[in-house]
Amino acid sequence: MAFAKEKWLIYRTGAVGDTVLLSSVIQSIKTSIPHAEIELLGIQERMELLVGDGFADRARSAETLRLETLFGTGPIDAGLTAYLSQFDIIVWYSSAGEILHRRLQVRPDQRIFPWPALPPEESMDHITQHYHRAIESILPIKNPPIPRLPLDEQEIHSMKIHLAEKGIVFYNHFVLALHVGAGSPKKIAPFPQIYELLQNQTQNLQLQIVLIQGPADEEAVNGFLCHIPLDKTYALFSNPSLAALTAFLSLADAYIGNDSGVSHIAAAVGCPSLVHFVSSNPHLWRPLGDHVHLRFA
């Protein structure tokens, strides 16, 4: 292919789940063009999830560049121009991507692929299909890969030690990761449904429940613990980094959660998952894989 060794830039700023699902596109590029060099531009901690062997080569924070100078008719920041000029192919997932098309092309031989970050919410296609359409003119993919995340063995080793210090061990327990929060209250399943699910799915298990609590989950976690007569032991995994959360979910025996970024991470590391959908479109946003099951609240 003419672009076998070219440098790609993929821009996307979005929630954790949006970022995890972008891994499908990166896998397609790396599988079809093994020597492609891919840099990601967006929210750095989230984009770092997609960096690893067989995935992106590096990630950069969008906040380090003066992207605002792309808008309007004035000159683009010189540092930004120099940065963009490194890349042969730029894929720009943004509602303003089409407007910026000409501004992004700072070399005449560059190929620019602006694409809406989101399809219509009523779409019957999955978001991975939407992402792939941005580059279908040069890389037609009929069946987008299931989103996956690269795993850091050192991070996993450190996580095992951290969990053991909290009394969470895997050799004689079934470790269930539980996330009762979500990015929006509208996505949270009623607490009695979650408790009923726990009772039905975990009978006769030597169970260790690990409640995941992110920065926006305190109210949901407190509500769950206050209103549900939880008769099984649990541990609280509070405000982990995304790298630590990914490592933990790769170790867990199973996961239960709402439609959230945490659920997408769990699915992308292969953890058997049961995901509640309350208000969002599952055709568009469901985690993919035979190990993922959906429940509708």
Disulfide bonds with the S-S distance in Angstrom:
none
